[in-house]
């Protein structure tokens, strides 16, 4: 299976030189994704709203790879402020509660102060009938 690049259409991907996701074999690697609404190029002030948007952005990339959030096997969360993590738990459970992937949280600065969470996932493509 050839390697396939997936773009969200974000100007950042073009300017920096990366893909929103890469499909390689049976895995889908989704880049660290922030809470930007790429259609409007806006970002909410609230960390919970940003986490929700992150997952919507990730789900859109996974859909282009013929995968869903239920296929996620690994997730990395980056949160600059420790106090922002716990309010995101219900959003994480909403989107990843069925998949229950292996998970890591890192506290680190992000590209801009407006970004309050970044999420990176790896998904494993499921075998489809006839594959």
Helices and strands as residue ranges (DSSP letters): E 4-6, H 11-16, E 21-24, E 27-34, E 36-37, E 42-43, H 47-64, G 69-71, E 72-78, H 83-96, E 102-106, E 118-124
